[in-house]
């Protein structure tokens, strides 16, 4: 049923995608605002309580309905699974930005490409050159496809099933909502939401990175993951972007200064968190691949679809093994 549920949800989303500003997202946003106003005192304990008051009821509702329907009919259970996956999968919620930016660059319409990238990511794209537009588009797409697709796949496989996808996507939404700049919100909320999502995304992000390596340039993906993931402040995004860029054979992320790059390698091997300016310069780890170009955007589409097929094949084999067993 797991494989069939995901397949039907993907098909449904291709025909009619859920918009970014949909009623479900609005409900979670309102719940997040209410929890923030009710519990935000600046203390970590209250931040955890605010997070739980949003996440726990939604997860419990998804699980309870699932088991109630399972006691009635397999068909109703399947329908509930497909509905929740449709609401939590977001393949088409971001892909139109990627496609439109790609088409604008092919037409040499830099103004449109910059405008779309700003709408998507919020970055300052005024006078941004083509190479940076491509780089930021690739980075945004890699992170989005993980959080909207592969992360959802993983959490649907855990024992709580539908509750898992609700947990993952709600945690991801709160992480974004409570870490947007605000003078009325204490930093404790954002820190807890970020930490909670980091824990939930620790395994899925690494599985996504492995998937990119398998269906792409394996050697460059592993090398970039090992030596260049610390170019990004966010540890999870660093793994995704380094492995994704390596799988495509291109360099993503801002280049580090020679000193910081050498220390990054040394601290990475030692298992120590890297911070710019640490230590003395040592030999810099060689770069990998080439600078991304417009054609890389089309290669990224192929990489994502190969990774989706890989996941679906694995799900099909797991489902078959459980059915035969």
HELIX and SHEET records of a PDB file:
HELIX    1   1 UNK A    2  UNK A   15  1                                  14    
HELIX    2   2 UNK A   23  UNK A   39  1                                  17    
HELIX    3   3 UNK A   44  UNK A   70  1                                  27    
HELIX    4   4 UNK A   74  UNK A   88  1                                  15    
HELIX    5   5 UNK A   91  UNK A  106  1                                  16    
HELIX    6   6 UNK A  110  UNK A  121  1                                  12    
HELIX    7   7 UNK A  130  UNK A  145  1                                  16    
HELIX    8   8 UNK A  146  UNK A  150  3                                   5    
HELIX    9   9 UNK A  151  UNK A  157  1                                   7    
HELIX   10  10 UNK A  162  UNK A  177  1                                  16    
HELIX   11  11 UNK A  187  UNK A  215  1                                  29    
HELIX   12  12 UNK A  218  UNK A  228  1                                  11    
HELIX   13  13 UNK A  229  UNK A  231  5                                   3    
HELIX   14  14 UNK A  235  UNK A  248  1                                  14    
HELIX   15  15 UNK A  258  UNK A  270  1                                  13    
HELIX   16  16 UNK A  294  UNK A  324  1                                  31    
SHEET    1   A 2 UNK A 250  UNK A 251  0                                        
SHEET    2   A 2 UNK A 290  UNK A 291  1                                        
END                                                                             
